[in-house]
Amino acid sequence: MSPINRRGTKCKVLDDPKALQEWYANDSSQYGKLRDFQQGDEAKVDVSVPRMIALPLRAAQLYRKFGGAVMPHELLAEIKIHLASTETDLDNGDEWGLVKRWLMVAAQTDGGQEGTAKPKSHIAFTKRHHHKR
């Protein structure tokens, strides 16, 4: 993971929502864990996203349907269903692109940075130390 600016990050992820959904569907013990695609490193692509995003109102409404915490892959699936429904005039183009990219990054770990460290979220918030002046 390398910074793109003060508010964003550039990282390598597997940009395959279907593979992400299948991973959780095929092994329910993985629920609650971020996906680590170490074995698919050759398929990873560089993705740049901000550390935080403001969800579009419709995405926030989709999130509220869960009634509590939700995994990134679940919200991604709900957005896909919404975009394919008659409730929207948007297609699967880039109107939701940033939200979908952000959720893909949020769902995956950094793979431990070539095995030298414990895998962690690409969008982890770190504690900043403030010095008194």
C-alpha positions in Angstrom: 0.0 0.0 0.0 1.4 3.4 -0.9 -0.2 6.8 -0.3 -1.6 8.7 -3.3 -2.2 11.8 -1.3 -3.2 12.7 2.3 -6.7 11.4 1.9 -6.3 8.3 -0.2 -4.4 5.1 -0.9 -3.1 3.1 -3.8 -3.0 -0.6 -3.3 -3.0 -3.9 -5.2 -6.3 -5.9 -5.0 -8.1 -8.6 -6.9 -10.7 -6.7 -8.8 -13.2 -9.5 -9.1 -16.5 -9.1 -7.3 -17.7 -12.5 -8.4 -14.6 -14.3 -6.8 -15.1 -12.3 -3.6 -18.8 -13.3 -3.4 -17.9 -17.0 -4.1 -15.2 -17.0 -1.4 -17.7 -16.1 1.3 -20.4 -18.3 -0.2 -18.2 -21.4 -0.3 -16.8 -21.1 3.3 -19.1 -19.6 5.9 -16.3 -19.7 8.5 -14.7 -16.8 6.6 -17.6 -14.5 7.4 -16.4 -11.5 9.4 -12.9 -11.8 8.0 -11.3 -9.7 5.2 -10.3 -11.6 2.1 -6.7 -12.1 1.5 -6.0 -13.0 -2.1 -2.3 -13.9 -1.6 -2.5 -16.9 -3.9 -3.8 -14.7 -6.8 -1.1 -12.1 -6.7 -0.6 -12.2 -10.4 -4.2 -11.2 -10.9 -4.0 -8.2 -8.6 -4.4 -4.7 -10.1 -3.5 -1.2 -8.7 -6.5 0.6 -7.4 -6.6 4.1 -6.0 -9.3 5.1 -3.6 -9.9 7.7 -0.8 -9.6 6.4 2.7 -13.2 7.5 3.4 -16.2 8.1 1.1 -19.6 9.7 1.5 -22.1 7.1 0.4 -24.7 8.2 -2.1 -28.1 8.4 -0.4 -29.3 5.3 -2.1 -26.3 3.3 -0.9 -27.0 4.5 2.6 -30.6 3.3 2.3 -29.3 -0.1 1.0 -27.0 -0.3 4.0 -29.8 0.4 6.5 -31.7 -2.6 5.2 -29.1 -4.8 7.0 -30.1 -3.3 10.4 -26.5 -3.3 11.7 -23.0 -4.1 10.7 -22.4 -5.4 7.2 -19.4 -6.8 5.4 -18.2 -5.0 2.2 -19.1 -7.9 0.0 -22.7 -7.8 1.2 -23.2 -4.2 0.4 -21.5 -4.8 -3.0 -24.0 -7.5 -3.7 -26.9 -5.3 -2.7 -25.7 -2.5 -5.0 -25.4 -5.0 -7.9 -29.1 -6.1 -7.3 -30.2 -2.4 -7.1 -28.4 -1.5 -10.3 -30.1 -4.4 -12.1 -33.5 -3.6 -10.7 -36.2 -1.3 -12.1 -35.8 1.0 -9.1 -32.9 2.8 -10.9 -32.3 4.3 -14.3 -28.5 3.9 -13.8 -26.7 1.1 -15.6 -23.7 -0.8 -14.3 -21.4 1.9 -15.7 -19.2 4.1 -13.6 -22.0 6.0 -11.8 -21.3 3.7 -8.8 -17.7 3.0 -9.7 -16.0 4.7 -6.8 -18.3 3.1 -4.3 -17.8 -0.4 -5.8 -14.0 0.1 -6.0 -13.9 1.3 -2.4 -15.9 -1.7 -1.2 -13.6 -4.1 -3.1 -10.5 -2.5 -1.5 -12.2 -2.5 1.9 -13.0 -6.2 1.6 -9.4 -7.3 1.2 -6.2 -7.3 3.1 -2.7 -6.2 2.0 -1.5 -9.8 2.1 1.0 -9.0 4.9 3.2 -7.1 2.4 5.0 -10.0 0.9 4.9 -12.1 4.0 6.9 -9.7 6.2 4.0 -8.7 8.4 0.5 -9.7 9.5 -2.1 -8.9 6.8 -4.1 -5.8 7.5 -6.9 -3.9 5.9 -6.0 -1.6 3.0 -8.4 1.0 4.6 -7.3 0.7 8.2 -7.3 3.9 10.2 -4.1 4.5 12.1 -3.9 6.4 15.4 -2.1 9.7 14.9 0.1 11.1 17.6 -0.5 14.8 18.2 2.3 16.7 19.8 1.7 19.6 22.1 3.1 22.9 20.8 
